[in-house]
Amino acid sequence: IADNALAIAPVPRLSARPSLRHSQYLNPRSALELSVSGRPKNVDQMREELFKISMTEPIDVAVQEDDIFRRNRRLILFDMDSTLIQCEVIDELAKHAGVGAQVAEITEAAMQGKIDFKESFRQRMRLLKGMDESVLQGIADNLPVTEGAPRLISNLKRLGYKVGILSGGFTYFARRLQKEMGIDYVHANELDFKDGKLTGEVKGEIVDAQRKAELLKSIAAEMGLSLKQVIAVGDGANDIPMLKLAGLGVAFHAKPKVREQAKVAVSTLGLDGILYLIGIRDQQAEATWSLGLPEVGFPLEEMKPAKL
C-alpha cells in the first residue's frame, strides 16, 4: 500500500471476536477494513503482492473497489461440494461402491483442471452403476454443512438476497440443502435411476464450468441485476468462469490455481467470513438457525489466527 503512495483512513474492526492474543481461544480471528485513497501506480501488481502474502501467511487479504455495488449485491451463488458442504459427494458414493480410490483420483484431476470435467464426470458415473438409492439417502441425511454457511445465508436472506446452488454435483443432495436453508435456485446434475438403482448416467445437460457461468448470467438477468451485484463462491477449476464473471468472486479454501484467478480468496475462515467482504460487522449480523444437518468446522491446523 505504501509503495503505491496510498493513504489509509482510520481502520474499523469488523469482527467482535476476542483479541488474537487471547490464549483462551483455539481459533481467534480478527477482521479489519482498510479504506485507502489515492492513485495507485499499479492496482494489479499491488493485488498480486498482497496475494503472495496470503499464500505464505495465515491471513486473507481482499482488495475491492469501494463503489455502490459493494454493499448493494443481491444474489449469491455457491458451488456445493467442498464449498457449501465439506465433502465431495461423488467420492462418498464411491467409497460405498468400493471404488473410492479410483473416483477420488479422477475427481482431484478434474478439480486441478488436468482433465475435462464432462469426461471425468462420465468416467466417475460409470463406476457407480448399480448403486442402490438407499445409499444416497443415507449420505443426504448426514451432509456435513460448511462452518458458517447457515449464518451467512440467514443474514443474506434477511438483507433480501436470493441464494442459489450451481453445482457439478447432484440435485438429489442439493435439494436437501435447499429444504434446510431456504435456498432459492438449484442447478446441478440429475441422477438417473432404474428399479431403484443408479444407471451410471445423468439426465439432461451436464453442469460444467461453462454451464455454471451461463446459469449465473441467466439468473442475474431474470432478477434484473447487474453482474456486479452477484457474489459467486467456489473452490475448484470448474468454478473459475463464474468466479471471474461475478462482481465478487470468492475462492473458498480453494486450490492455488483457483485462488490466483479469483478476485478474492477466503482460506482461513468459514463461509460467514464473506459477511466481512460486504462490510457487515459481527455486531450487525444475527446468529443462525438450527439445521437438521451437521455443521462442520475445519481442522484446527487449517483455521489459524487470521485477519480478513
BELKA-V301267 format. One record per backbone hydrogen bond with DSSP energy under -0.5 kcal/mol. CO is the residue of the C=O (numbers start at 1). NH is the residue of the N-H. If there is no record, write none. Layout:
BEGIN
<<CO NH> <CO NH>>
END
This chain:
BEGIN
<<1 4> <1 6> <2 5> <7 9> <7 37> <10 12> <12 14> <12 33> <14 282> <19 22> <21 23> <22 25> <25 28> <28 306> <30 308> <31 14> <31 15> <32 34> <33 12> <33 35> <34 36> <35 9> <37 7> <38 40> <42 46> <43 47> <44 48> <45 49> <46 50> <47 51> <48 52> <49 53> <50 54> <51 55> <52 56> <53 56> <53 57> <57 59> <61 63> <62 64> <65 67> <67 70> <67 71> <69 72> <74 162> <75 231> <76 164> <77 233> <78 166> <79 84> <80 83> <80 84> <80 85> <84 146> <85 82> <85 87> <87 82> <87 89> <88 91> <88 92> <89 93> <90 94> <91 95> <92 96> <93 97> <94 98> <94 99> <94 100> <95 98> <99 103> <100 104> <101 105> <102 106> <103 107> <104 108> <105 109> <106 110> <107 111> <108 112> <109 114> <109 115> <110 113> <111 237> <116 120> <117 121> <118 122> <119 123> <120 124> <121 125> <122 126> <123 127> <124 128> <125 128> <126 129> <128 131> <131 198> <132 135> <132 136> <133 137> <134 138> <135 139> <136 140> <137 141> <139 142> <140 143> <143 145> <144 86> <145 296> <146 149> <147 271> <148 152> <149 153> <150 154> <151 155> <152 156> <153 157> <154 158> <155 159> <156 161> <157 160> <162 76> <163 184> <163 185> <164 78> <165 167> <165 187> <169 189> <170 173> <170 174> <171 175> <173 177> <174 178> <175 179> <176 180> <177 181> <178 182> <178 183> <185 165> <187 167> <189 171> <189 191> <190 203> <191 193> <192 199> <194 197> <196 133> <197 194> <198 130> <201 192> <203 190> <206 208> <208 212> <209 213> <210 214> <211 215> <212 216> <213 217> <214 218> <215 219> <216 220> <217 221> <218 222> <219 223> <220 224> <220 225> <221 224> <226 229> <227 230> <227 247> <229 74> <229 75> <230 247> <230 248> <231 77> <232 250> <233 79> <234 252> <235 255> <236 239> <237 240> <239 243> <240 244> <241 245> <242 246> <248 232> <248 250> <249 251> <249 264> <250 234> <250 252> <251 253> <251 266> <255 258> <255 259> <256 260> <257 261> <258 261> <258 262> <264 251> <265 267> <266 253> <270 273> <271 274> <272 275> <273 276> <273 277> <274 278> <275 278> <275 280> <276 279> <279 281> <281 284> <281 285> <282 285> <294 145> <294 296> <296 147> <299 302> <299 303> <302 304> <306 30> <307 60> <308 62>>
END
